[in-house]
Amino acid sequence: MAASDLVEYVAKSLVDDPDAVKVEVVQDQGGTVIELHVAEDDMGKVIGRNGSVAKALRTLLKVTAARDGEPVSLEILD
């Protein structure tokens, strides 16, 4: 499973409006950036209390990045 697919699956499972979830993959000098777009009302669900959900998503991405050998970062946008 690609990292972007993993992020999309987890995000759609968390939010109230899964149709508003959009994942874009952007390549830059530092590696791959996954941009997660969600509805404004769902930002809290994706970020979590004190950023706990976002931190867990980033940890999952580090594991998949280590397997693939390419650095991956996550940006959560509305």
Helices and strands as residue ranges (DSSP letters): H 3-14, G 18-20, E 22-28, E 31-37, G 40-42, H 43-47, G 49-51, H 52-68, E 72-77
